[in-house]
Amino acid sequence: MAYVISDDCIMCGTCEGECPAGAISAGDDKYVIDPDLCMDCGSCAGACPAGAIEQE
């Protein structure tokens, strides 16, 4: 199960730097996680200051 970023994303970019798989990139209004690259490690969720990342 890949992680997803909700609309609560504040576009700070913290999650992108935390992802060891490089699965996170900036979208139009929030960061997005590529489910094919996500390793389900959860490092992004723990780093998100807005609590916008959760398992799908």
C-alpha positions in Angstrom: 0.0 0.0 0.0 1.5 3.3 -1.1 1.3 6.5 0.8 -0.7 9.4 -0.5 -0.6 13.1 0.2 -3.9 14.8 1.1 -5.1 18.3 0.3 -3.8 19.3 3.7 -0.3 19.6 2.1 1.3 23.0 2.7 3.8 22.6 -0.2 6.8 22.8 2.2 8.8 20.1 0.4 10.0 18.3 3.5 8.6 15.0 2.4 10.5 15.1 -1.0 13.8 15.3 0.8 12.9 12.5 3.2 11.9 10.0 0.5 14.8 7.5 -0.1 13.1 6.2 -3.3 12.7 9.6 -4.9 8.9 8.9 -5.2 7.7 12.4 -4.2 7.6 15.4 -6.5 5.8 18.8 -6.6 2.4 18.8 -8.2 0.3 21.8 -9.1 -1.2 22.4 -5.7 0.4 19.7 -3.5 3.2 17.2 -3.5 2.4 13.8 -5.0 3.8 10.3 -4.4 4.4 7.9 -7.3 2.8 4.6 -6.1 5.1 2.6 -8.4 8.2 4.0 -6.7 6.9 4.2 -3.1 8.6 1.6 -0.8 6.0 2.0 2.0 8.7 3.0 4.4 6.7 5.9 6.0 9.6 8.3 6.3 7.7 11.0 4.5 4.7 10.6 6.8 6.8 11.0 9.9 8.5 14.1 8.5 5.3 16.0 7.3 4.7 19.0 9.6 1.1 19.2 8.4 0.2 15.5 8.9 -0.9 15.3 5.2 0.6 11.9 4.4 -1.1 8.6 5.1 -1.3 5.1 3.8 -3.8 4.6 1.0 
